Amino acid sequence: MSALREESANVENENIYLRQILSWVSAREPQLGMIIQQFKREDGFGVGYTYTKADFESALSKAVEWSKLSAEERYPRTHATVPSESL
């Protein structure tokens, strides 16, 4: 019975916090919109971008192409390594 009371109190506290957060967000909606707009990239991707099926298909085709490459093709050497001499 005490566990039920405790759970009920937790739910009430969560509701209070949720109302506070929603109140804060609704009061600052214009400012949040401007902040989100700053994170959008020129190509349209970023926060608030609505993804389409074509976006996922494009990403999947790139992943499939990448998976067909050998390890040397995926990760080309950028510099020559010289083996160290044993002491």
C-alpha positions as CSV (number, residue, x, y, z in Angstrom):
1,M,0.0,0.0,0.0
2,S,2.9,2.4,0.8
3,A,4.5,1.6,-2.6
4,L,1.2,2.7,-4.3
5,R,1.2,6.0,-2.3
6,E,4.8,6.6,-3.2
7,E,4.2,5.9,-6.9
8,S,1.2,8.2,-6.8
9,A,3.3,11.0,-5.2
10,N,6.0,10.5,-7.9
11,V,3.4,10.8,-10.7
12,E,2.0,14.0,-9.2
13,N,5.5,15.5,-8.9
14,E,6.3,14.5,-12.6
15,N,3.1,16.3,-13.6
16,I,4.1,19.5,-11.8
17,Y,7.5,19.4,-13.4
18,L,6.0,18.7,-16.8
19,R,3.6,21.7,-16.5
20,Q,6.5,24.0,-15.5
21,I,8.6,22.9,-18.5
22,L,5.7,23.2,-21.0
23,S,4.9,26.7,-19.5
24,W,8.5,27.8,-20.0
25,V,8.6,26.4,-23.6
26,S,5.3,28.0,-24.6
27,A,6.4,31.4,-23.2
28,R,9.6,31.3,-25.1
29,E,8.4,29.8,-28.4
30,P,9.6,32.7,-30.6
31,Q,13.1,32.7,-29.1
32,L,13.4,28.9,-29.4
33,G,12.3,29.1,-33.0
34,M,15.1,31.5,-33.7
35,I,17.7,29.3,-31.9
36,I,16.6,26.3,-33.9
37,Q,16.8,28.2,-37.1
38,Q,20.5,29.0,-36.4
39,F,21.3,25.3,-36.4
40,K,19.8,24.6,-39.8
41,R,22.4,24.1,-42.5
42,E,22.2,25.6,-46.0
43,D,21.1,22.3,-47.5
44,G,18.1,22.2,-45.2
45,F,19.3,19.4,-43.0
46,G,19.6,20.0,-39.3
47,V,17.2,20.6,-36.4
48,G,13.6,20.6,-37.5
49,Y,14.3,19.0,-40.9
50,T,11.5,16.6,-41.9
51,Y,13.2,13.5,-43.3
52,T,11.6,11.7,-46.3
53,K,12.0,8.2,-47.5
54,A,14.4,9.4,-50.2
55,D,16.8,10.7,-47.5
56,F,17.0,7.2,-45.9
57,E,17.3,5.4,-49.2
58,S,20.2,7.7,-50.2
59,A,22.0,7.1,-46.9
60,L,21.4,3.3,-47.2
61,S,22.8,3.2,-50.7
62,K,25.9,5.1,-49.6
63,A,26.3,2.7,-46.7
64,V,26.0,-0.3,-49.0
65,E,28.6,1.2,-51.4
66,W,31.0,1.8,-48.4
67,S,30.6,-1.7,-47.1
68,K,31.8,-3.1,-50.5
69,L,35.1,-1.3,-50.2
70,S,38.2,-3.1,-48.8
71,A,39.7,-1.9,-45.5
72,E,42.5,-0.1,-47.5
73,E,39.9,1.7,-49.6
74,R,37.8,2.7,-46.6
75,Y,40.7,3.9,-44.5
76,P,43.5,5.1,-46.8
77,R,46.9,5.8,-45.3
78,T,47.6,9.4,-44.8
79,H,51.2,9.0,-43.9
80,A,53.9,6.4,-44.1
81,T,54.7,4.5,-40.9
82,V,58.3,3.3,-40.2
83,P,58.5,0.2,-38.0
84,S,60.5,0.8,-34.8
85,E,63.6,-1.2,-34.2
86,S,63.6,-3.8,-31.4
87,L,66.0,-3.0,-28.5
